Amino acid sequence: MKIALKIVALVAIAFAAACGSAPTPIAETKPGNAGRAVRDDLDNLVVLPDTVTRAVSLAPNLTEIVFAVGAGDRLVGVTSYCNFPAETASIQKVGDTLKPNIESIIALKPDVVFVSTASQLETFTKTLNEQKIAVFVTNPNSLEGIYKSIEKIGAVFKSQSAGKLIADLKARVEAVESKTAKATKPKVLVQLDKSLFTIGRDSYLTDLVARAGGISATANIEKAYAQLSKESALALDPEVIILSDSSDNKEPSDVFRNSRALKGGRVYRIDADVMSRPGPRAVDALEQIAAALHPEIFKK
């Protein structure tokens, strides 16, 4: 249960704040020698040195994005949850996403700290700002939001590869969407853990299910993540159940034992790390969900 709860907490925290959508430039040059500024998902202009050489990531999805845009060698601190890619093993750990060690972060003297939540952000930001350390917040709740996070983090590092990465991801998504566009859309329940935590309207996973050719059974829940009651879960009667696969989330909740999903043998497992991280590997999750929902289309 602990692993699943960590996953639920990480996923939920990643989407705790509302996403900014200001139609303003992502990066701005500051006058004189003040460096430059990049706008984060809370619409803050984050002032950075001209070249960012030292960064700390406080979420696994952000660590994966930093590596994906070619700046992994500039990470000097990550969380104990950051386990992908393999190179993260040699980077200093600064606590976990829920309880970062502020003293360790300050000692690393980063130019910027990446966070994916507004939780405790006010106190956290104040402490780091007093040390002249910038805080950059991301908060994607859809694939478009993930693309934007990649673009912005790429701008932080002046990445030359972020644009191609986004284009490649979009091409893979469009390939899935074109194949499933005319397929019958099954009713899908995503089970994050056996205590009936699932996704809601504001989760990027709801977007993934739709793009994969399904209909999330819980898309009408007006939040990103929620815990269902047994009665409401029973009433959903999903045709397909997707499990965020972890050691304590291997089987559907007992409440679904008479559901169409179990009667039809339509329960699928997708690695929890792939499912729970709104970064480049979200497209891996999309492709796996689509293959589960429409095996007749994606069978080799």
Salt bridges, closest charged atoms under 4 A:
GLU28 OE2 - ARG39 NH2 3.30
ASP41 OD1 - LYS152 NZ 2.85
ASP43 OD1 - ARG39 NH1 3.17
ASP50 OD1 - LYS158 NZ 2.91
GLU64 OE2 - ARG277 NH1 2.75
GLU64 OE2 - ARG281 NH2 2.80
GLU151 OE1 - LYS148 NZ 3.34
ASP168 OD2 - LYS164 NZ 2.81
GLU177 OE2 - ARG211 NH1 3.12
ASP202 OD1 - ARG201 NE 3.23
ASP207 OD1 - ARG211 NE 2.99
ASP237 OD2 - ARG260 NE 3.18
ASP245 OD1 - LYS250 NZ 2.96
GLU251 OE1 - ARG269 NH2 3.24
ASP273 OD1 - ARG277 NH2 3.45
ASP284 OD1 - ARG172 NH2 2.62
GLU287 OE1 - ARG172 NH2 2.84
GLU296 OE2 - HIS294 ND1 3.62
